[in-house]
């Protein structure tokens, strides 16, 4: 039986290490968490947590064809999990960290179960959020994630306490790093040499 959801509130600009370490421990034990980004809160688990991925999809009512996103520490971390050419790299470098999700060809480091089954692609993000970057510093791999947009809603959840109240039964922890933006990321398909806008969100798009 799953333990009660832990509510862990940290300073948004200087998150306390001892509190982040509690979240790290929960993730290492197979937990699923909610955590802040610049474009709403997100659901996350460790990359190799296949059961966690199923739980994230269940919370959002997503089917197996809906790709989850890898939230990376930085561009070098991102390039481990995507095949990035010179054109793509220059574009990514000018936009990240920022409110973007890029669809890129997956590298061999990405488990096949997480890739788009037809296109062999994966979504990747690098967030400027201080709390999440501090959390990512404890791991060698990205977090497997999905923006916390509940079924029937258009915008992500933005308040940690509300998430605890509504989804505590389905989560192992809520990492509250303060209010986050309410507009989701801009999604850009960059599997070829030209970027293609898939969803207009917080980030501006220019070819």
Backbone as a ProteinNet text record, in pm:
[ID]
protein_1_A
[PRIMARY]
XXXXXXXXXXXXXXXXXXXXXXXXXXXXXXXXXXXXXXXXXXXXXXXXXXXXXXXXXXXXXXXXXXXXXXXXXXXXXXXXXXXXXXXXXXXXXXXXXXXXXXXXXXXXXXXXXXXXXXXXXXXXXXXXXXXXXXXXXXXXXXXXXXXXXXXXXXXXXXXXXXXXXXXXXXXXXXXXXXXXXXXXXXXXXXXXXXXXXXXXXXXXXXX
[TERTIARY]
84.6	0	88.4	57	137.7	125.1	237.3	235.4	164.4	124.9	59.5	152.4	93.5	169.9	240.4	369.2	444.2	440.4	415.7	412	539.9	628.3	760.5	773.9	774.6	779.9	921.3	978.4	1115.4	1114.1	1222.5	1236	1253.6	1177.1	1182.6	1315.1	1390.8	1517.5	1640.1	1621	1733	1681.1	1642.9	1581.8	1675.7	1621.9	1701.7	1740.9	1870.8	1922.4	1857.1	1839.3	1783.1	1641.7	1566.8	1431.5	1434.7	1523.9	1538.1	1581.8	1666.3	1714.2	1600.2	1497.4	1379.3	1309.6	1300.7	1237.1	1322.1	1453.4	1545	1523.5	1510.8	1489.8	1358.4	1254.5	1124.3	1132.4	1201.8	1217.5	1298.5	1404.2	1485.7	1405.6	1305.7	1222.5	1103.8	1106.6	1001.1	884.8	901.9	792.3	760.3	638.8	593	564	616	602.8	539.4	493	460.5	567.4	613.4	721.8	703.7	765.8	741.3	829.8	775.1	854.7	812.2	872	833	698.8	645.5	518.6	423.8	395.5	306.6	381.8	310.7	370.6	369.2	456.5	466.9	466.7	434.3	446.3	579.1	646.9	775.8	811.9	898.1	956.5	1091.7	1167.3	1297.3	1279.2	1380.3	1372.6	1344.2	1400.7	1384.1	1263.6	1177.9	1061.8	941.3	929.9	821.3	685	677.2	550.7	512	612.5	586.5	530.7	584	533.3	386.5	350.5	210	121.9	172.8	95.2	75.4	179.9	167.2	60.8	64.6	-35.5	-176.2	-187.4	-318.1	-375.1	-289.6	-335.1	-388	-317.8	-357	-452.1	-480	-564.7	-508.8	-380.7	-312.8	-293	-304.2	-280.9	-132.2	-96.9	43.1	110.3	29.3	87.7	129.1	84.8	120.6	261.8	352.3	490.9	508.1	583.5	622.3	749.9	788.4	900.1	1014.7	1136.9	1253.6	1294.5	1298.5	1342.5	1489.2	1574.6	1720.1	1780.4	1899.8	1970.4	2016	2066.9	2126.6	2136.3	2195.5	2204.9	2291.9	2399.7	2486.2	2412.6	2331.4	2249.6	2146.1	2088.1	1988.9	2050.3	2172.4	2234	2267.4	2266.1	2284.5	2162.7	2046.1	1920.4	1854.9	1915.7	1861.3	1974.7	1942.2	2036.8	2022.4	2124.2	2116.3	2226.2	2186.6	2282.4	2320.4	2408.9	2456.3	2344.2	2254.3	2143.2	2054.1	2017.5	1933.4	2001.7	2130.4	2201.4	2205.1	2232.2	2235.6	2099.2	1993.8	1857.8	1825.3	1857.3	1829.9	1908.1	2033	2117.4	2060.6	1994	1937.7	1802.3	1741.3	1607.8	1604.3	1708.7	1707.8	1815.6	1788.3	1664.3	1548.5	1429.5	1313	1188.3	1073.9	944.2	914.9	1002.4	988.4	1000.6	925.3	946.8	984.6	1099.9	1146.2	1128.4	1068.9	1057.2	1178.4	1260.6	1385.4	1401.6	1484.9	1511.3	1577.1	1524.6	1576.1	1708.5	1798.6	1924.1	1903.5	2008.6	1999.5	1983.5	2009.7	1995.9	1850.1	1758.5	1616.2	1552.2	1493.9	1426.4	1321	1311.5	1218.6	1074.6	1039.5	902.2	863.8	964.5	937.9	939.9	984.8	993.3	858.9	834.5	720.5	739.1	642.2	664.8	688.3	635.1	651.2	770.9	787.3	890	1021.4	1020.6	1140.2	1191	1097.2	1130.8	1100.9	1149.6	1125.8	1115.5	1033.2	1023.3	1124.6	1192.4	1292.8	1275	1305.6	1296.8	1420.6	1453.4	1549.2	1482	1446.3	1371.4	1464	1428.5	1506	1466.4	1367.8	1320	1431.1	1456	1566.2	1547.5	1426.3	1399.7	1421.5	1367.6	1379.9	1523.9	1595.5	1736.6	1818.3	1784.9	1852.7	1822.9	1698.3	1661	1734.6	1740.9	1806.6	1955.7	2015.2	2159	2195.6	2096.2	2121	2123.1	2088.4	2074.7	2162.3	2206.3	2280.4	2187.5	2062.9	1967.1	1853.3	1778.5	1665.9	1549.6	1455.4	1328.5	1232.6	1161.2	1054.4	930.2	873.5	774.2	658.5	553.9	441.6	383.3	353.3	292.7	163.7	141.6	26.3	-99.3	-150.6	-278.3	-381.1	-479.2	-578.6	-672.9	-731.2	-825.2	-937.2	-962.9	-1067.8	-1023	-897.6	-845.4	-749.9	-732.8	-643.2	-511.4	-507.3	-388.2	-336.3	-206.6	-148.1	-183.8	-175.1	-192.8	-71	-93.6	13.4	42.5	-31.4	-18.2	2.6	114	147.9	44.7	-9.8	-107.1	-234.8	-280.7	-399	-374.1	-252.3	-217	-222.6	-170.4	-174.7	-317.9	-406.2	-545.9	-616.5	-587.7	-661.3	-600.9	-468.3	-402	-316.5	-325.4	-243.5	-258.8	-377.5	-402.7	-324.6	-281.8	-216.2	-66.5	-16	124.3	197.5	328.6	411.6	462.2	474.1	519.2	479.9	457.7	445.1	561.7	645.8	756.2	705.6	674	618.8	733.1	750.8	852.7	791.7	668.8	601	516.8	453.6	366.8	449.2	393.6	460.7	373.9	429.8	351.5	236.3	132.8	13.1	-0.1	88.1	79.8	178.1	134	223.1	334.8	426.3	539.7	494.7	575	561.6	629.8	558.2	613.7	661.2	787.5	847.3	903.9	860	913.7	1039.5	1153.3	1280.3	1348	1268.2	1324.5	1396.8	1364.5	1435.6	1509.9	1560.8	1643.1	1562.1	1432.2	1348.5	1255.7	1249.5	1158.6	1013.2	926.5	782.7	705.9	622.1	543.1	429.2	425.3	318.8	214.2	259.4	167.6	227.9	151.9	196.9	167.1	267.9	251.8	322.1	390.1	454.2	571.7	645.7	765	730.5	800.7	777.8	842.2	783.6	833.7	878.2	999.5	1049.4	1134.3	1109.3	1184.4	1326.4
-119.7	0	125.1	221.3	340.8	428.8	487.1	577.3	707.3	781.5	909.3	1004.3	1083.8	1179.2	1279.7	1297.8	1395.5	1532.2	1634.6	1771.2	1840	1871.2	1924.2	2061.8	2164.5	2302.1	2357.2	2409.4	2462.8	2609.5	2679.2	2817.9	2822.2	2906.3	2905.4	2950.8	3032.3	3083.5	3016	2953	2886.8	2759.8	2659.1	2538.3	2465.1	2423.6	2359.9	2218.6	2189.9	2059.3	1944.6	1959.8	1850	1814.4	1912.5	1885.9	1823.8	1873.1	1813.4	1667.6	1638.3	1501	1405.9	1457.5	1375	1337.9	1433.7	1408.1	1310.4	1328.4	1237.5	1094.2	1077.1	944.2	883.4	964.9	917.4	872.6	950	913.5	784.6	770.1	648.9	524.6	543.6	431.4	405	467.3	441.6	537.4	649.8	743.4	827.4	881.8	978.6	1108.8	1219.7	1347.5	1451.9	1560.3	1682.8	1784.5	1860.5	1956.1	2078	2191.8	2316.3	2332.3	2397.2	2443.5	2587.3	2649.1	2786	2791.5	2678.1	2673.9	2574.2	2597.5	2509.5	2397	2324.7	2208.3	2090.4	1994.4	1874.2	1751.3	1638.3	1508	1447.3	1379.2	1322.9	1197.5	1116.2	998.6	975.6	880.3	851.1	782.2	797	751.6	602.2	521.2	376.4	324.2	412.6	373.9	350.5	231.5	201.9	206.5	164.1	170.1	315.6	398.3	540.6	605.4	566.6	620.2	583.3	461.9	419.6	502.7	531.5	611.7	754.9	812.2	946.4	948.3	848.5	841.3	823.4	745.9	722.7	850.7	929.4	1055.5	1149.9	1156.1	1247.6	1184.1	1054	979.1	985.4	954	949.6	805.2	778.9	642	620.3	498.5	461	532.3	587.8	654.6	798.1	850.2	986.9	986.3	1057.6	1057.9	1143.5	1090.4	1168.7	1246.3	1339.2	1429.2	1403	1419.3	1412.1	1554.6	1582.1	1713.3	1701.4	1770.9	1756.7	1870.5	1845.7	1947.6	2062.8	2029.7	2130.3	2073.4	2151.3	2108.7	1985.8	1974	1856.8	1730.6	1741.1	1628.7	1592.9	1695.6	1673.8	1600	1637.1	1577.6	1429.5	1381.4	1237.8	1157.9	1222.2	1150.9	1185.2	1277.2	1313.3	1325.4	1296.6	1315.1	1459.7	1539.8	1683	1723.8	1774.1	1825.1	1968.9	2026.4	2162.5	2265.9	2250.4	2344.4	2340.6	2219.6	2205.5	2259.1	2227.9	2269.1	2420.9	2491.3	2638.1	2693.5	2635.5	2680.9	2652.3	2531.2	2494.3	2583.2	2611.8	2692.6	2833.1	2884.7	3019.6	3023.3	2907.4	2902.5	2837.7	2767.4	2693.7	2744.5	2744.1	2701.7	2795.8	2742.7	2823.1	2739.3	2804.5	2736.1	2664.7	2571.4	2497.9	2347.7	2272.5	2128.6	2101.7	2039.3	2008.1	1859.4	1830.2	1691.9	1664	1566.9	1537.4	1387	1344.7	1201.4	1145.4	1036.4	978.3	906.7	917.3	843	703.5	623.8	487.4	486.7	601	609.6	611.1	638	646.4	509.3	455.1	325.7	327	218.4	212.9	239.4	197.4	215.7	363.3	453.3	595.8	671.8	607.5	673.8	667	767.8	759.1	634.7	539.2	410.1	417.8	520.6	531.9	617.7	730.1	825.7	810.9	732.6	715	850.1	930.4	1062.2	1067.8	1175.3	1198.5	1349.4	1388.4	1528.6	1560.7	1674.1	1713.5	1858.8	1885.1	2020	2050	2177.8	2228.5	2348.9	2336.7	2442.1	2538.6	2667	2761.2	2760.7	2677.9	2678	2636.9	2720.6	2699.8	2571.7	2548.5	2432.2	2303	2297.1	2175.1	2149.9	2254.4	2235.3	2187.8	2235.5	2186.6	2038.4	1998.1	1857.4	1773.1	1821	1746.7	1728	1816.5	1806.9	1680.1	1614.8	1491.7	1367.9	1384.6	1270	1284.1	1169.1	1167.7	1169.2	1129.1	1116.8	1217.5	1243.5	1336.2	1277	1363	1316.6	1287.7	1177.2	1145.5	1220.7	1302.6	1399	1418.3	1482.4	1530.2	1650.2	1755.6	1873.2	1833.8	1889.4	1849.4	1924.3	1882.3	1932.8	1822.4	1847.8	1745.5	1724.5	1605.3	1577.9	1681.4	1732.6	1832.5	1975.3	1995	2129.3	2169.8	2301.4	2352.8	2403.7	2431.9	2490.9	2401.8	2406.6	2324.8	2377.7	2289.6	2330.6	2412	2512.6	2608.4	2621.8	2551	2570.2	2435.9	2422.1	2295	2245.4	2335.6	2292.1	2237.1	2302.8	2254.4	2117.1	2096.4	1965	1858.9	1891.4	1797.6	1762.6	1861.7	1838.6	1751.9	1776.3	1709	1575.4	1564.5	1446.2	1370.8	1408.4	1342.8	1191.9	1143.8	999.3	925.3	999.9	937	963.9	1048.8	1089.6	1045.7	1037.2	1008	1135.1	1243.2	1370	1485	1600.2	1727.1	1814.2	1852.5	1944.5	2084.6	2159.7	2293.5	2394.2	2454.8	2557	2691.9	2711.9	2838.5	2836.7	2949	2961.3	2949.7	2881.1	2868.9	2933.6	2951.1	3005.3	2913.3	2968.9	2889.2	2854.1	2907.5	2878.2	2766.9	2663.1	2549.4	2586.4	2492	2515.5	2523.7	2589.7	2585.2	2457	2378.2	2252.9	2273	2238	2253.1	2119.3	2076.3	1954.3	1991.9	1932.1	1963.1	1833.4	1744	1616.8	1632.8	1740.5	1771.5	1904.2	1958.7	2079.5	2205.4	2202.9	2320.1	2294.9	2389	2373	2391.4	2307.9	2315.6	2335.1	2437.8	2466.3	2364.6	2295.5	2199.4	2260.2	2332.4	2399.2	2532.6	2639.1	2770	2781.1	2802.7	2820.4	2946.3	2937.3	3053.6	3104.8	3014.3	3053.3	3107	3211.1	3264.5	3173.4	3170.4	3082.8	3166.1	3138.4	3201.7	3099.5	3083	2986.2	3035.2
0	0	0	-86.5	-99.4	23.3	65.2	179.1	140.6	243.2	220.8	145.7	57	-21.1	70.8	48.5	127.2	59.3	139.3	89.4	135.3	39.5	70.7	6.5	90.8	42.9	59.9	-49.1	-45.6	-88	-55.2	-96.7	-248.4	-319.3	-465.9	-524.9	-450.4	-502.7	-442.1	-327.5	-259.5	-191	-269.9	-212.3	-117.1	-3.6	100.9	60.1	70.8	28.9	104.9	236.1	316.4	271.3	221.9	173.3	33.8	-50.7	-184.1	-173.6	-76	-58.7	-22.2	44.2	71.8	-58.8	-149.6	-279.2	-361	-356.8	-426.7	-378.8	-247.9	-189.7	-238.5	-243.7	-291.4	-437.4	-519.7	-660.6	-676.1	-597.4	-604.4	-563.7	-481.6	-436.7	-529.8	-647.4	-745.7	-739.4	-671.6	-653.1	-775.4	-773	-872.6	-798.4	-850	-782.4	-874.1	-811.8	-884.5	-848.2	-947.2	-922.3	-1012.3	-975.7	-1049.2	-1171.6	-1274.1	-1387.5	-1415.3	-1516.2	-1550.6	-1620.5	-1658.4	-1732	-1666.6	-1539.3	-1464.7	-1396.6	-1311.2	-1245.7	-1342.2	-1314.7	-1397.9	-1308.3	-1367.5	-1301.3	-1342.9	-1251.2	-1287.7	-1211.1	-1272.7	-1208.4	-1274.4	-1224.8	-1285.1	-1420.6	-1503.7	-1642	-1654.6	-1564.6	-1575.3	-1496.8	-1448.9	-1369.2	-1460.2	-1516	-1610.1	-1543.4	-1417.5	-1345.5	-1319.5	-1290.3	-1270.6	-1395.9	-1511.2	-1637.7	-1656.6	-1619.7	-1630.1	-1537.2	-1418.3	-1322.7	-1373.4	-1434.7	-1490.6	-1599.8	-1687.2	-1793.7	-1735.8	-1628	-1567.1	-1506.3	-1440.3	-1380	-1487.7	-1599	-1706.7	-1808.2	-1789.6	-1882.1	-2025.4	-2035.8	-2164.7	-2207.2	-2336.7	-2382.7	-2409.2	-2447.5	-2464.4	-2582.2	-2674.2	-2789.9	-2757.8	-2643.4	-2605.5	-2545.5	-2610	-2564.8	-2439.6	-2343.5	-2228.1	-2262.8	-2176.5	-2203.8	-2107.3	-2154.4	-2068.4	-2031.3	-1901.3	-1853.6	-1814.5	-1890.1	-1877.4	-1796.1	-1741.7	-1664.1	-1752.6	-1871	-1958.4	-2099.5	-2188.5	-2328.7	-2347	-2270.5	-2285.6	-2242.6	-2138.5	-2093.4	-2200	-2260.3	-2366	-2484.4	-2521	-2639.4	-2620.6	-2496.1	-2472.2	-2516.5	-2516.1	-2538.9	-2672.5	-2746.8	-2878.1	-2978.7	-3103	-3212.5	-3260.7	-3230	-3256.7	-3353.9	-3470.1	-3567.3	-3535.4	-3615.1	-3590.5	-3596.2	-3693.2	-3706.8	-3583.8	-3543.5	-3425.6	-3300.2	-3285.8	-3164.4	-3150.3	-3259.3	-3254.1	-3214.1	-3268.9	-3236.5	-3090.4	-3044.4	-2905.9	-2809.9	-2843.7	-2756.2	-2738	-2841.1	-2833.4	-2762.5	-2739.3	-2678.9	-2540.1	-2502.7	-2376.6	-2281.7	-2149.9	-2085.3	-2120.5	-2125.6	-2158.9	-2170.8	-2195.3	-2196.7	-2328.2	-2362.5	-2488.7	-2464.4	-2542.6	-2554.7	-2699.7	-2719	-2854.1	-2882.7	-2997.8	-3044.6	-3132.9	-3090.2	-3158.5	-3179.4	-3276.1	-3292.5	-3165.9	-3115.8	-2991.8	-3015.2	-2918.1	-2924.4	-2865.4	-2865.9	-2812.7	-2661.2	-2596.1	-2451.3	-2406.2	-2498.6	-2464.8	-2479.7	-2372.6	-2383.1	-2493.6	-2567.1	-2680.5	-2639	-2517.2	-2470	-2455.8	-2451.6	-2435.4	-2567	-2673.6	-2802.8	-2875	-2959	-3049.2	-3135.2	-3133	-3198.4	-3348.8	-3414.9	-3559.5	-3597.8	-3529.1	-3569.1	-3491.4	-3381.8	-3298	-3244.4	-3198.4	-3145.2	-2996.1	-2933	-2790.7	-2768.2	-2671.4	-2633.8	-2524.6	-2537.1	-2438	-2396	-2267.9	-2212.2	-2129.2	-2120	-2021.8	-1956.7	-1830.6	-1762.6	-1689	-1683.3	-1602.8	-1455.8	-1417.6	-1279.3	-1182.4	-1082.3	-988.9	-908.1	-859.2	-774.4	-852.2	-972.1	-1051.4	-1093.9	-1127.8	-1163.7	-1044.2	-924.9	-804.6	-783.9	-809	-796.6	-901	-1023.9	-1130.9	-1105.8	-1027.4	-1000.8	-923.8	-862.6	-787.2	-877.5	-1005	-1094.1	-1217.8	-1270	-1395.6	-1516.1	-1494.4	-1603.8	-1587.6	-1696.3	-1688.7	-1607.9	-1575.4	-1520.3	-1635.2	-1625.2	-1719.4	-1673.8	-1760.9	-1715.2	-1811.4	-1756	-1835	-1762.4	-1836.5	-1775.1	-1704.8	-1584.9	-1504.7	-1550.2	-1663.4	-1714.6	-1693.1	-1608.2	-1577.8	-1695.6	-1707.1	-1816.1	-1821.2	-1940.1	-1957.5	-1935.9	-1892.2	-1868.5	-1980.2	-1996.7	-2100	-2043.8	-1914.1	-1853.8	-1741.3	-1717.2	-1610.8	-1472	-1372.9	-1234.9	-1192.1	-1106.1	-1075.1	-926.2	-842.4	-698.5	-629.2	-556.7	-493.9	-395.1	-314.6	-213.8	-279.1	-386	-457.7	-518.7	-567.7	-623	-514.9	-396.9	-283.6	-247.6	-248.4	-213.7	-317.2	-444.4	-551.6	-593.1	-585.9	-641.2	-540	-412.3	-311.2	-308.9	-341.7	-340.6	-449.3	-552.6	-667.6	-673	-581.6	-585.1	-459	-469	-352.4	-286	-363.7	-306.5	-397.7	-335.1	-406.8	-362.8	-458.5	-431.8	-463.2	-358.9	-376.3	-381.8	-498.9	-516.2	-544.5	-495.5	-517.9	-643.9	-671.1	-788.2	-915.5	-1013.8	-1143.5	-1250	-1369	-1479.5	-1515.6	-1573.9	-1604	-1751.6	-1835.7	-1978.5	-2012.3	-2082.6	-2111.2	-2207.4	-2225.7	-2314.9	-2460.8	-2540.2	-2685.8	-2733.7	-2814.1	-2864.5	-3008.2	-3032.3	-3164.3	-3210.5	-3328.7	-3389.3	-3466.5	-3423.7	-3489	-3532.4	-3587.6	-3634.2	-3768	-3841.6	-3965.8	-3947.8	-4057	-4047.4	-4017.9	-4042.5	-4018.6	-3900.4	-3805	-3690.7	-3734.4	-3680	-3710.7	-3580.6	-3576	-3456.7	-3443.3	-3328.5	-3300.5	-3207.4	-3105.5	-3012.5	-2969.9	-2988	-2939.5	-2791	-2713.2	-2569.9	-2524.6	-2412.1	-2352.5	-2436	-2496.8	-2572.3	-2710.8	-2754.1	-2888.2	-2992	-3110.5	-3216.2	-3334.6	-3381.5	-3503.1	-3576.7	-3705.3	-3784.9	-3810.1
[MASK]
+++++++++++++++++++++++++++++++++++++++++++++++++++++++++++++++++++++++++++++++++++++++++++++++++++++++++++++++++++++++++++++++++++++++++++++++++++++++++++++++++++++++++++++++++++++++++++++++++++++++++++++++

